[in-house]
Amino acid sequence: MSSASIVELPTTRSGKPPRKWRRRLLWVLGICLFLEVGLRLFGYGSYVIYRPDERLLWVPIPGANKVTEINHEPENINAQGFRYKQVLALQHPGVYRIFTFGDSVTMGWAVSDDATYSAQLEKLLHTQGCSGTKFQVISAGVNAYPNSLVAERLTKVLDDGYQPDAVVFAYSANTGFEGIPDLQGAQRQQFLRRVEYKSIARRSALYNFLIEGLLRQLVYYRLREVLMLGTWNTAKSSPDLPASHFVADLQRAKDAADARHVQLILLLVGSRNETYPAHPYQAAMLDFARANHLPLVNIIDLMKTQDQNAVFEDHVHPSAKGHVMIAEQLLSTVRGLPSYAAACSAESGKGSAVTSLSEKPVTSQP
């Protein structure tokens, strides 16, 4: 038998692969299909998907009955793209409205809709004796947002006319991505295409189970570098921009809020075992709050004295207990705002007027 005959063995004379290879391929496809269907029964096909956006780069696609990547807790995105169960009207008489902005901490990584600090704050506000006022606290956090996009989404919500009474700007630890919103032209379009590719992959339960679950540490974070920075090498991640870049984002958020007479609250969150503001951006947030007389809620000081395993789900994301503690700290700040006092006193005045009318003695007609 010639050497040429040996080389040609893997294919038939027609050029088609041998039947055994076709069978193997069908087996592989069948197994993948079986796993895809089976994993969907366990929630792996129900993750929130993100679409490309010209202004914000990526935003969550509305959807009900979604689940978080970790713990598979209920996660719903309303028609306006917020993690909030109700659809919001632009006008909201009798409603004190707060928006919270940030990254996956604010969006509520690994906790249910009702367990985010936004939902917990809304619940607490309804117990404070301001009975004539309804409260809405809407989570506008987005997974993986750097501070520059946090500021941009805050500005967009104000531009869109949702008219909040207060807004919360939560510090984002995704500082390596701060320069991404500055991409222009072909680079920006290339980034948006990568977001689209990721959204297609995330529709697969098998992808979610393997890449974002089982192989998260080994593969997922490298894939994220490709999406964000166009490189497989995590060691080549973009260095943090100077703190002045972050301060400019804070100033942009403050200017947008001031222009609409909306109170800005800064929320300084940290990571597991962090005992002081270790990152220059965190220190800059403290300085910015002092210089501009803004209310700031320092969660680093709060969390450092707690059992870290109890208040953190992982290295940076709070547990459900951690979210409750954040909400309790925000509650004290919100109650001290002039806009809160005005909303409660206005409703109290209406109630007093009704009471005085009802208690007025009835006189007989002559």
C-alpha positions, 0 to 999 in steps of 0.5 A: 500500500502506498503512502498516498493511500494512507493519507487519503484514508480519513476521507472518502473518494467523494471528499466527504468525511467517513461515516464514523466522523459524521456519527461522532459529530452528531453525537457531540451536537446531540450532547450539546443540545441535551445539555442546552435544554437541561441547563435551561431548566436550572436557570442558566438560560435566564441571565440578563442580556446586554445590548450595544448602546451608542451613548452608554455602550452596553445596557440591560435588555428588558426582561422578566423572570431572569436570574442572577448569575450567582445564586440564581436569585430573581432578577427583573429588568423593566421596560425602561432598562432599570432593575425595578418592577414597575414602569415609571411615569415621568411625572410623579406627584405625591412620589419621592423618587430616588435613582441609584447609579453604580456597577454590579454592586448597585445592580445587585449581584447575586441578590434578589430584586427585593434584596438590593440596597435600593429595594431595601431603602424603599422599604425602609422609607415607607416605615418612617411615618411619612405616610402621605408620600409614596417612595420609589428607589430605582436601581439604575446600576449596570454590571461592569460599569466604570465610574465614567459610565455611572456618571453618563447614565446618571446624566442620561436619566436626568436628560430623559426627564425622570425627575428624581428628587435625589440621586445616588452615585455609588463608587465603581471598582471597575477603574481599569475600564474608565477610558472605554467611553472615550473610544471614538470612530472605528474603535468605538464601533468595534467595541459595540460589535464585541458587545453584540457578540457577547449578547449572542453568546449569553443567550446560550445556557451551555455558555453561561454554565461553562464560561460564566460558571464552571470556568469563570476564574480560568476563562471568563475574566480573560474573555472579559478583557477581550471584550473590554480592552481587546486583549487576552492578556489580563496583565496588559489591562489598561492602567487606571487613569489619573484621579483627576479623570474620576473627579471630572466625572463626579463634577459632571454628575454634580453639574447635571444634578444641580442644573435640575435641583436634584440632590446628589448623594455619594456612596463610597463602597469598598471590598472585603477586608478593606479598612480604609479608602485604598484606591486613589479614586476612593480618596478623591471621592471623600475629598470631592464630597468635603470640598462641595459639601455633599452628603457621603455615605462611607460603607468602608468604615461600616463594613470593616468592623463586620464579619466579612463572610457575612456581609460580602458575597465574594471579594467585592459584592455585598451579601443580602445582609450587606445590602441591608446595612447599606440601605440603613446608612442611606436612610439616615442621609435621605431623611436629612435632605431638605427635599425629603423634609419638604415632601413629608411636610407637604403631605402632613399639611394636607392631612392637617387641613383635612383633619381641621375641616372634619373637626369643625363643628357643624352649625344649624341653619337658621 
